[in-house]
Amino acid sequence: MESSEFRQWAILEVMGHNTYAGVVSEETVGGASFVRVDIPEVDGQAAFSKLFGAASTLRVTFDPVAKRKGRNVDPVVRRFGAPGRKSEWLTPPEVLSALGPFDLDPCAPVKRPWEMAATHYTEGGLAKPWSGRVWLNPPYGPRIYDWVSRLAEHGNGIALIPARTETRGFHRWVWGSACAVFFFRGRLAFYNADGTVANGAFGAPCCLVAYGENNKLAIAESGLHGVIAFTSNV
């Protein structure tokens, strides 16, 4: 395996699939050439690397801002790799209907073809008061556990997040605080603001995190396909 001397901070988009921010280089493995991207640790999320071969359609944008920030990559790119660079990905309606109703969605999209809860905050949700049963589909980026920790402290709601079970945030605010975790069978397909299904399934496994016995019961009785794990947290 050989690596080139060329290494530069960039935003790399795998067309129709995931987007990454990291150090891009060329690498040769077994005589074949690959594009390599090294994604750094961000806010406790473990660093990782990926290789893309000739069959991949890539768009690379060299980013001097990311280079100046070193390992703290500008979080304009979703760390967890939802398709493209959109900022709003709507919860599948069948998930909401199986678990609802909810009193509050503190980080709701501005445009939505269906309601997530009785009350929606479209901006500044972390700084506003939360009440009742909360539905949380937070921004999937470096501050995701700011939202999850707020729900853990609130104690009544369900979060939909990537199943990054190895991360410090997941250990602290999910394994260490939630009363149940539900792992979906297969990948979820999120929705666009116009109600159409987004292009391609989400680029990582997802899970539901329950805070409060009522929400653990709601997931257990939802009929959603997957496996539920109960914790010892009360």
C-alpha positions as CSV (number, residue, x, y, z in Angstrom):
1,M,0.0,0.0,0.0
2,E,1.4,3.4,-1.1
3,S,0.3,6.9,-0.1
4,S,1.0,10.0,-2.1
5,E,2.7,13.1,-0.7
6,F,-0.4,15.1,-1.7
7,R,-2.6,15.7,1.4
8,Q,-5.0,18.6,1.7
9,W,-8.0,19.6,3.7
10,A,-11.2,19.3,1.7
11,I,-14.9,18.6,1.6
12,L,-15.5,15.4,-0.3
13,E,-19.0,14.5,-1.6
14,V,-19.8,11.0,-2.8
15,M,-22.4,12.0,-5.4
16,G,-25.9,10.8,-4.3
17,H,-24.6,9.4,-1.0
18,N,-22.4,10.8,1.8
19,T,-20.4,14.0,2.4
20,Y,-17.2,14.1,4.5
21,A,-14.8,16.8,5.7
22,G,-11.2,15.8,6.2
23,V,-7.7,15.3,4.7
24,V,-7.8,14.0,1.2
25,S,-4.9,12.1,-0.5
26,E,-4.3,9.5,-3.1
27,E,-3.5,5.9,-2.2
28,T,-2.4,2.8,-4.2
29,V,-3.5,-0.6,-3.0
30,G,-2.6,-3.7,-5.0
31,G,-1.8,-1.6,-8.0
32,A,-5.2,0.2,-7.9
33,S,-5.6,3.9,-7.2
34,F,-8.0,5.2,-4.5
35,V,-9.0,8.6,-3.1
36,R,-8.5,8.5,0.7
37,V,-10.2,10.8,3.2
38,D,-9.1,10.9,6.8
39,I,-11.9,12.3,9.0
40,P,-10.6,13.7,12.3
41,E,-12.1,13.3,15.7
42,V,-14.8,15.9,16.2
43,D,-16.4,16.5,19.6
44,G,-15.7,13.1,20.9
45,Q,-16.7,11.3,17.7
46,A,-14.0,8.8,16.8
47,A,-11.7,9.5,13.8
48,F,-11.9,7.2,10.8
49,S,-10.7,6.9,7.2
50,K,-12.4,5.8,3.9
51,L,-11.2,4.8,0.5
52,F,-13.0,5.4,-2.8
53,G,-12.2,3.6,-6.0
54,A,-12.6,4.5,-9.7
55,A,-16.3,3.5,-9.7
56,S,-17.1,6.3,-7.2
57,T,-18.3,9.6,-8.5
58,L,-16.7,12.3,-6.3
59,R,-16.8,16.0,-5.9
60,V,-13.9,17.5,-3.9
61,T,-13.9,21.1,-2.7
62,F,-10.6,22.2,-1.2
63,D,-11.3,24.1,2.0
64,P,-8.6,26.4,3.5
65,V,-10.9,27.3,6.4
66,A,-10.9,23.6,7.5
67,K,-7.1,23.5,7.0
68,R,-6.6,26.6,9.3
69,K,-8.8,25.0,12.0
70,G,-6.7,21.8,12.0
71,R,-8.6,18.8,13.4
72,N,-11.6,20.9,14.3
73,V,-13.3,20.8,10.9
74,D,-15.9,23.4,10.2
75,P,-19.2,21.5,10.9
76,V,-21.0,22.7,7.7
77,V,-20.8,19.0,6.6
78,R,-22.8,16.5,8.5
79,R,-20.4,14.2,10.4
80,F,-22.7,11.2,10.1
81,G,-23.1,11.2,6.3
82,A,-26.7,11.9,5.4
83,P,-27.0,12.2,1.6
84,G,-25.8,15.6,0.3
85,R,-25.5,18.7,2.3
86,K,-29.1,19.6,3.2
87,S,-29.7,20.9,6.7
88,E,-33.2,19.4,7.1
89,W,-34.1,15.8,7.0
90,L,-37.6,14.9,8.0
91,T,-38.6,12.0,10.2
92,P,-40.4,9.2,8.3
93,P,-44.1,9.7,9.0
94,E,-44.6,6.0,9.8
95,V,-42.1,6.3,12.7
96,L,-44.0,9.3,14.1
97,S,-47.4,7.7,13.8
98,A,-46.1,4.6,15.5
99,L,-44.7,6.5,18.5
100,G,-46.8,9.7,18.8
101,P,-48.5,11.9,19.7
102,F,-45.8,14.3,21.0
103,D,-46.2,17.7,22.7
104,L,-43.0,19.4,21.5
105,D,-40.4,19.2,18.7
106,P,-37.6,21.6,19.7
107,C,-35.7,21.4,16.4
108,A,-38.4,21.1,13.8
109,P,-37.9,22.0,10.1
110,V,-39.3,25.3,9.0
111,K,-41.1,23.7,6.1
112,R,-42.8,20.3,6.8
113,P,-45.5,18.4,5.1
114,W,-46.7,16.9,8.4
115,E,-46.7,17.9,12.0
116,M,-44.1,16.3,14.3
117,A,-45.8,17.5,17.6
118,A,-48.3,19.9,18.9
119,T,-45.7,22.7,19.3
120,H,-42.6,23.2,17.1
121,Y,-39.5,25.3,17.6
122,T,-37.8,26.0,14.3
123,E,-34.9,28.0,15.8
124,G,-33.2,28.5,19.2
125,G,-34.8,25.3,20.6
126,L,-32.0,24.6,23.1
127,A,-32.5,28.0,24.8
128,K,-36.3,27.7,25.1
129,P,-38.4,25.9,27.7
130,W,-39.3,22.3,27.1
131,S,-42.5,20.7,28.4
132,G,-44.5,17.5,27.9
133,R,-43.5,14.6,25.8
134,V,-40.7,15.6,23.4
135,W,-39.8,14.3,19.9
136,L,-36.2,14.9,19.1
137,N,-34.6,14.5,15.6
138,P,-31.6,16.7,16.3
139,P,-29.1,18.2,13.8
140,Y,-26.6,15.4,13.1
141,G,-23.4,17.2,13.7
142,P,-20.8,18.0,16.4
143,R,-23.5,19.4,18.7
144,I,-25.8,16.5,18.6
145,Y,-25.3,15.6,22.2
146,D,-26.1,19.1,23.4
147,W,-29.6,18.2,22.2
148,V,-29.6,14.6,23.5
149,S,-28.3,15.7,27.0
150,R,-31.1,18.3,27.2
151,L,-33.6,15.6,26.5
152,A,-32.0,13.3,29.1
153,E,-32.3,16.1,31.7
154,H,-35.9,16.8,30.6
155,G,-36.7,13.1,31.1
156,N,-39.7,12.6,28.9
157,G,-39.2,12.0,25.2
158,I,-37.7,10.0,22.4
159,A,-34.7,10.9,20.3
160,L,-33.9,9.6,16.8
161,I,-30.1,9.6,16.4
162,P,-27.3,7.7,14.6
163,A,-26.4,4.5,16.4
164,R,-22.8,5.5,17.1
165,T,-22.6,3.3,20.2
166,E,-18.8,3.5,20.6
167,T,-18.7,7.3,21.2
168,R,-18.3,9.1,24.5
169,G,-21.5,11.0,24.0
170,F,-23.5,7.8,23.4
171,H,-22.0,6.2,26.5
172,R,-22.8,9.2,28.6
173,W,-26.2,10.3,27.4
174,V,-27.7,7.1,26.0
175,W,-26.2,4.1,27.8
176,G,-25.8,6.2,31.0
177,S,-29.1,8.0,31.0
178,A,-31.8,6.5,28.8
179,C,-34.1,3.7,29.9
180,A,-34.2,1.9,26.5
181,V,-32.6,2.0,23.0
182,F,-34.3,0.7,19.9
183,F,-32.1,-0.4,16.9
184,F,-33.9,-0.3,13.5
185,R,-33.6,-3.2,11.2
186,G,-32.0,-1.8,8.1
187,R,-31.3,1.8,7.2
188,L,-34.0,4.6,7.4
189,A,-35.0,6.6,4.5
190,F,-35.6,10.2,5.5
191,Y,-37.8,12.7,3.7
192,N,-37.4,16.1,2.0
193,A,-39.4,19.2,3.0
194,D,-41.8,18.7,0.1
195,G,-42.8,15.2,1.4
196,T,-40.8,13.2,-1.0
197,V,-38.4,10.4,0.1
198,A,-34.8,11.6,0.1
199,N,-32.4,10.1,-2.4
200,G,-31.0,7.0,-0.8
201,A,-31.1,5.6,2.7
202,F,-29.3,7.3,5.5
203,G,-25.6,6.6,5.6
204,A,-25.5,5.1,9.1
205,P,-27.7,2.9,11.3
206,C,-30.1,4.8,13.4
207,C,-31.7,4.2,16.8
208,L,-34.5,5.5,19.0
209,V,-33.6,6.5,22.5
210,A,-36.3,6.5,25.2
211,Y,-36.3,8.8,28.3
212,G,-39.1,7.9,30.7
213,E,-40.9,4.6,31.2
214,N,-43.9,5.8,29.1
215,N,-41.6,6.2,26.1
216,K,-39.9,2.9,26.7
217,L,-43.4,1.3,26.6
218,A,-44.3,3.3,23.5
219,I,-41.3,1.9,21.6
220,A,-41.9,-1.6,22.8
221,E,-45.5,-1.5,21.6
222,S,-44.9,0.5,18.4
223,G,-44.6,-2.4,16.0
224,L,-41.5,-0.9,14.4
225,H,-39.0,-3.5,13.0
226,G,-35.9,-3.8,15.1
227,V,-34.5,-4.8,18.5
228,I,-35.0,-3.0,21.7
229,A,-32.4,-3.0,24.5
230,F,-33.4,-2.0,28.1
231,T,-31.0,-0.3,30.5
232,S,-30.9,-0.2,34.2
233,N,-31.5,3.5,34.3
234,V,-34.7,4.7,35.9
